[in-house]
Amino acid sequence: INKMEYPIARKDFSYVDKFHGVELFDVYRWLEDPNADETQIFIEKQNKISRKFIEEGSDRYRIEKKLTKLWNYPKYSCPTKHGDYYYFYVNTGLQNHNVLFQQKHLVDEPKVFLDPNTWSEDGTIALSQKSFSEDGTYMAYGISENGSDWLKIKIRNVISGGDLKETLEKVKFSEISWTLDNKGFFYAKYDQDESADGAEVKQNENQKLYYHYVGNQQNEDILVAEFPEEPSWRIQAVVSDCGRYLVMPIVKGCRDNLLYYIDLNESDKIQSGLNVIKVIDKFEYDYEYITNIGPKMYFRTNKNSPNYRIVIIDLENPGEENWETIIPEQESDVLDWGKCVDSDKLLLCYMQDVKSVLQANCIKTGKLVKKFSLDIGTVVAVSGKKKYSEIFFNFSSFLNPGTIYQYDFGLPNKDLQIFREIKLQLDGFSQYDYEIKQIFYNSKDGTKIPMFIIRKKGEVISPQPCLLYGYGGFNISLQPSFSATGLMFMDTFDGILAYPNLRGGGEYGEKWHNAGRLLNKQNVFDDFQASAEYLINNKYTTRDRLVIQGGSNGGLLVGACINQRPDLFGAAVAQVGVMDMLRFHKFTIGHAWCSDYGDPIEKEHFENLLKYSPLHNVHFPNKKCEQYPSTLILTADHDDRVSPLHSLKFVAALQDAVRNSAQENPILLRVYSKAGHGAGKPTSKRIEESADILTFLRKTINVDVVN
Ligand SMILES: O=C(NCC(=O)N1CCC[C@H]1C(=O)O)OCc1ccccc1
């Protein structure tokens, strides 16, 4: 690719920002307008170049063909029980969206209950969250278009199979929680009158909580709570298991929440102006509702317990001095989630050196009742209710697309059953040809970082191509999970997969998260760079065979690392990345990320952000050895989680910096249409994107064989 072909992005020096006495140009500010002709022309030119590079020759055709075969295996979800029926998702393999089936008994012939594939030819309309009424008569469900976070809510009558006439619009970042009388549900919306289709960049502010009576029009919905003086607050209201309380966790960032509640017994119907009671009124810790027994509320919290514990807060005596710890914090295992099942049991899932441990404890005494024995891997989904003794959970790992287990606390002598095994249909592929190992390597400051390494067993040509994937933020843990793209990389290029558990994640609780956020953010980049050095120094791979990949906050990771260590990687793939760290808080939900990044309006955070912001640390490669690795930046036109402007501005800056330089490796941008941040993406678009990435890698890193 000839770097002289890169489109020239106009530099507008009229944009000067003053941050704490520092004046900074923002010459590509014009790329922040998604509707401007020149922005669309910029995108078209970039796509022309990136598609030409990726699609020329037969590599892409062959790779997509094989990837499609590998992807084509039947996928199932855990069954969940609502009213008289079980529901579960099935995907025959290549369907754009999973189909929701219904059956009375697990042995009955299931029938299609809801098929999102009928909603659009190209699969750009997806089913997002759904919520059944207590008696299973109704299912409220969210419809998302083009991958946007915006939802429209519809209500399906389970008996008739038809939808009620009303449609609830402008729903976003909302729970859907029914009152136990099955008359309606709580949901949250933004009264945003401008366009809300996911292509807009406008900030999401002033979320309000409403109650919808089934059969009403949306304009008759009851305004239950709003906080006009706190525009960034989001209300994650849930009705308690007993139906009496509306528990209202309130968040403004991506961690720590207030705890308010409404006693629904106070009045015989839902109306405005119900009394909101404050239990916790400071953003300091996480409190996640598990269940309650009368006024005794069970919360998973990290208050004075960075590995999390479960406390009981008595609403009639809420002072902290009266809190009771029913499940104490573990020394090193992190309590990832808890769920009340079988009336009096707390199903608890721990992370033990990044692997899942599943057990059940008694809700009264806190004592262990049952421990489930699992391999290396992750409990990726669970289904069960307080009123049922039966549970299902889906266990997955790097080499296991999923095993659904069933257990019934009412039949203690009948041990864990395999309910369904999700199997690849690829002849010639066997997961037993591969091995997973967990190593611990030293980061720059000596901290021990765990990393999973997956590779083919036995003799292979060494060093191998290596796909190094990272995230590192928002208390999110990178636990073992199955990826068709990852398998494809190993099988096609005799490659290795490496997943370091970078600080900023939740793998070792809050201390791990804190060690990788705010003024500690550079630790994440150090951890990632150190993992690359470990893989090279231990002869797993070489620089020209090594590719780093990350999405969203992981896209920031990749962007920062190619600026800081362009010499360390052969290729880099940054998907839907956060690249402008001085302006991220100005678009859509970006203001919520200050909990990890800091607020640029504060001097110390501005100075910290400026040090690593990808857009602001692009350099000019004087010598060939300083050139950027082959880089592919990907985003999509309806990504309203991380607006595409981040990627557009970053690529403009990179291509400008290298145009008259020693750079030879390609730096490309691919912007997908009618797509978003990732949630709800149809199979066809997932395969298209993976095929683009794998083909880009085939053309840019040193691969010795292509199977
Ligand atoms: O912004 C986030 N989460 C953080 C996020 O999506 N981030 C944080 C940085 C970029 C991007 C990412 O890494 O995916 O979630 C918004 C939300 C979703 C649902 C309910 C309430 C609020």
The ligand as a MOL file (V3000), in Angstrom:
LIG
                    3D

  0  0  0     0  0            999 V3000
M  V30 BEGIN CTAB
M  V30 COUNTS 22 23 0 0 0
M  V30 BEGIN ATOM
M  V30 1 O -20.7590 2.9000 29.1170 0
M  V30 2 C -20.9560 1.8030 29.5540 0
M  V30 3 N -19.9890 0.9240 29.8600 0
M  V30 4 C -18.6120 1.2340 29.6250 0
M  V30 5 C -18.2830 1.0380 28.1580 0
M  V30 6 O -19.1090 0.5680 27.3720 0
M  V30 7 N -17.0620 1.3930 27.7600 0
M  V30 8 C -16.0340 1.9730 28.6170 0
M  V30 9 C -14.9690 2.4860 27.6340 0
M  V30 10 C -15.4740 2.2130 26.2640 0
M  V30 11 C -16.6030 1.2440 26.3870 0
M  V30 12 C -16.1340 -0.2120 26.2300 0
M  V30 13 O -15.0440 -0.5180 26.7150 0
M  V30 14 O -16.9460 -1.0280 25.7460 0
M  V30 15 O -22.1900 1.2910 29.7810 0
M  V30 16 C -23.2690 2.2150 29.6330 0
M  V30 17 C -24.3950 1.5230 30.2920 0
M  V30 18 C -24.8260 0.3280 29.7350 0
M  V30 19 C -25.8970 -0.3160 30.3320 0
M  V30 20 C -26.4990 0.2210 31.4940 0
M  V30 21 C -26.0160 1.4040 32.0270 0
M  V30 22 C -24.9610 2.0600 31.4410 0
M  V30 END ATOM
M  V30 BEGIN BOND
M  V30 1 2 1 2
M  V30 2 1 2 3
M  V30 3 1 2 15
M  V30 4 1 3 4
M  V30 5 1 4 5
M  V30 6 2 5 6
M  V30 7 1 5 7
M  V30 8 1 7 8
M  V30 9 1 7 11
M  V30 10 1 8 9
M  V30 11 1 9 10
M  V30 12 1 10 11
M  V30 13 1 11 12
M  V30 14 2 12 13
M  V30 15 1 12 14
M  V30 16 1 15 16
M  V30 17 1 16 17
M  V30 18 1 17 18
M  V30 19 2 17 22
M  V30 20 2 18 19
M  V30 21 1 19 20
M  V30 22 2 20 21
M  V30 23 1 21 22
M  V30 END BOND
M  V30 END CTAB
M  END
